[in-house]
Amino acid sequence: MHQEHERDLRAVGGSPRGVYWCVLVLSTIVSGWLLALPTGLVPPPGAGSTLSDAGRVGAGVAGVLWAVVTVTFYRNYLRAPWSDDERVTVETVDGERAVVLAWRTTFHRQPLLVAAVVAFLAVQLTVVFAVNGESFWWVPLVVVAPFVLAVPDKVLELRRPLRLVLSPRGIGVSGLAGDDWLDWADVDQLEIDHVEQWAVVRARGSERAASWRHRGRRRLLTPRRGPDLCVEVPGPAFPVDARAVVLALEHYRSVPRARAELAGEAGRLRLLGRPPRRTEGPPGAS
């Protein structure tokens, strides 16, 4: 665990930063080329070809959209995320006071934005091919169909607030796959795993964790479930320094008397990396 604390667990992507810089430069060139096409500063593809009025408008629209994708790619993959302490609050959840961390969702919205832009450009290209009488006008639609089919489930995943809930009784999450809960007494260990494009912080329950519960979210395609007997949060979802949150989780897992802090401001401060001076709970707390 100590070695993992040396990393920025909120970072998105599993490739070296040099790879993402190369992608950013290439994406900038593409958007610039598309924006320059309507002005005639660069030649259109194809020897001796010229763009129609509709083609110039389409190239300009595509250039603007791809410029937006380029900017959001930089913000998501290369710019260090800032801390937002206001997204960590103390609220009443299911009748008890708890510390609530509202997720950042930029890392999850970025692929959805790219899919929407690519789908729009594919439709635009299909229309151009059809107007020109090309027999392969349908090819762009076939290429993007798998991505378009996945979009509704991605939208449904983001409809409800995503958050981590920490109370004196236990730890729960309203996540992408559904809602999960474990009592502190059933949390066997904390672990950090690499899943897809980012690190995942996971509270794993013991084999006989009677308190564990999972309620899946509505989906249109194949049902999605997280790993059994655990509560997990993608690293990029943390609105504050994830290392401080992991240290706080380990503290509450191993020091039962400190869990009473999670009913008030003391617990919030510890998750922000500013532990309160007094860490013991009231007499009799466990």
Secondary structure, DSSP 8 states (H G I E B T S, - for coil): -HHHHTS-TT---SS-HHHHHHHHHHHHHHHHHHHHGGGTSS--SSTT----HHHHHHHHHHHHHHHHHHHHHHHHHTS-----GGGEEEEEETTEEEEEEE---HHHHHHHHHHHHHHHHHHHHHHHHHHTT-TTTTHHHHHHHHHHHHHHHHHHHTTS--EEEE-SSEEEEE-SSEEEEEEGGGEEEEEEEEETTEEEEEEEE-TT-TT-EEEE---SSS-----TTEEEEEGGG-SS-HHHHHHHHHHHHH-GGGGGGGGSHHHHHHHTT---S----STT--
